[in-house]
Amino acid sequence: MNVPGKLTALAARLTGRTQAHETTEQLVTALDRQIGQLTDQRGPEHLADAAALPTPAAYQPGLIDLRGDAYDMALYLDALTTTALALGDADLADALVEASEFAHALVARLAAAATATIPVPAIPVANAA
């Protein structure tokens, strides 16, 4: 999607005028297209950036940023769940609860990954037993 297209889509979302897909096929096509675009556009950049990390400590800023993004996503999913429940859409709410639980688990796993970048102090062999 080009910049004007992104701005138009953003403006439409902010004003509540985004077009919803009417069939499963349309939705699946849109989801597949999204993954393809992200893979093509962002995949090489992410691979190059990751390959340039010289030490485990260099992973920390990116992991911290990802954790923040994941937590923001988890909060948004919680809000969507609340609204879906208020509207009485149990199936949607159930799907959102699952997604929210996954997002919260991702937050915890990213924190663990960030913690793994801290060097472990060497234990003298005499004290290891």
C-alpha positions as CSV (number, residue, x, y, z in Angstrom):
1,M,0.0,0.0,0.0
2,N,1.4,3.4,-0.9
3,V,1.6,6.3,1.5
4,P,-1.6,8.1,0.2
5,G,-3.4,4.8,0.4
6,K,-2.2,4.3,4.0
7,L,-3.3,7.8,4.9
8,T,-6.7,7.2,3.3
9,A,-7.1,3.9,5.2
10,L,-6.0,5.5,8.5
11,A,-8.5,8.4,8.0
12,A,-11.3,6.0,7.2
13,R,-10.5,3.9,10.3
14,L,-10.4,7.0,12.5
15,T,-13.8,8.1,11.3
16,G,-15.3,4.6,11.5
17,R,-15.7,4.2,7.8
18,T,-13.5,1.3,7.0
19,Q,-14.9,-1.3,4.6
20,A,-15.5,-4.7,6.2
21,H,-15.1,-7.8,4.2
22,E,-18.4,-9.5,3.5
23,T,-17.2,-13.1,2.8
24,T,-14.7,-15.4,4.3
25,E,-13.0,-15.6,0.9
26,Q,-12.5,-11.8,0.8
27,L,-11.2,-11.8,4.4
28,V,-8.8,-14.7,3.7
29,T,-7.5,-13.0,0.6
30,A,-6.9,-9.7,2.5
31,L,-5.2,-11.6,5.4
32,D,-3.0,-13.5,2.9
33,R,-2.1,-10.3,1.0
34,Q,-1.2,-8.6,4.3
35,I,1.2,-11.4,5.2
36,G,2.7,-11.4,1.8
37,Q,3.3,-7.7,1.8
38,L,4.8,-7.7,5.3
39,T,7.1,-10.6,4.4
40,D,8.2,-8.9,1.2
41,Q,8.6,-5.4,2.6
42,R,9.8,-6.0,6.2
43,G,11.3,-9.5,6.1
44,P,14.6,-8.5,4.4
45,E,14.9,-5.4,6.6
46,H,14.4,-7.5,9.8
47,L,16.9,-10.1,8.7
48,A,19.5,-7.5,7.9
49,D,19.0,-5.7,11.2
50,A,19.1,-8.9,13.2
51,A,22.3,-10.0,11.4
52,A,24.0,-6.8,12.4
53,L,23.5,-7.4,16.2
54,P,27.0,-8.0,17.6
55,T,26.2,-9.2,21.1
56,P,23.2,-10.5,23.0
57,A,22.9,-7.1,24.8
58,A,22.3,-5.5,21.5
59,Y,19.0,-7.4,21.3
60,Q,17.6,-5.6,24.3
61,P,16.3,-2.3,22.7
62,G,14.4,-4.2,20.1
63,L,13.0,-6.8,22.5
64,I,11.9,-4.0,24.9
65,D,10.2,-2.2,22.0
66,L,8.5,-5.4,20.8
67,R,7.3,-6.1,24.4
68,G,5.8,-2.7,24.5
69,D,4.1,-3.2,21.2
70,A,2.8,-6.6,22.3
71,Y,1.5,-5.1,25.6
72,D,-0.3,-2.4,23.7
73,M,-1.8,-5.0,21.4
74,A,-2.9,-7.0,24.5
75,L,-4.6,-4.0,26.0
76,Y,-6.4,-3.3,22.7
77,L,-7.6,-6.9,22.6
78,D,-8.8,-6.6,26.1
79,A,-10.8,-3.5,25.2
80,L,-12.2,-5.2,22.1
81,T,-13.2,-8.2,24.2
82,T,-15.1,-5.9,26.6
83,T,-17.0,-4.3,23.8
84,A,-17.8,-7.6,22.1
85,L,-19.2,-8.9,25.4
86,A,-21.2,-5.7,25.9
87,L,-22.7,-6.1,22.5
88,G,-23.5,-9.8,23.2
89,D,-21.3,-11.3,20.6
90,A,-20.1,-14.4,22.4
91,D,-18.3,-16.0,19.5
92,L,-16.3,-12.9,18.8
93,A,-15.6,-12.4,22.5
94,D,-14.3,-16.0,22.8
95,A,-11.9,-15.5,19.9
96,L,-10.7,-12.2,21.3
97,V,-10.2,-13.7,24.7
98,E,-7.9,-16.4,23.1
99,A,-6.0,-13.7,21.2
100,S,-5.7,-11.6,24.3
101,E,-4.3,-14.5,26.3
102,F,-1.8,-15.2,23.6
103,A,-0.8,-11.5,23.5
104,H,-0.3,-11.5,27.3
105,A,1.8,-14.7,27.1
106,L,3.9,-13.1,24.3
107,V,4.5,-10.1,26.6
108,A,5.9,-12.5,29.3
109,R,8.0,-14.4,26.8
110,L,9.5,-11.2,25.4
111,A,10.4,-10.2,28.9
112,A,12.1,-13.6,29.4
113,A,14.0,-13.1,26.1
114,A,15.1,-9.6,27.1
115,T,16.3,-11.0,30.5
116,A,18.3,-13.7,28.6
117,T,20.4,-11.0,27.1
118,I,21.9,-10.2,30.6
119,P,25.3,-12.0,31.0
120,V,25.2,-14.8,33.6
121,P,28.0,-14.3,36.1
122,A,30.6,-16.9,36.0
123,I,30.6,-19.3,38.9
124,P,34.0,-20.5,40.1
125,V,34.3,-24.3,39.6
126,A,35.1,-24.7,43.3
127,N,31.7,-23.3,44.2
128,A,29.7,-25.1,41.4
129,A,29.1,-28.2,43.4
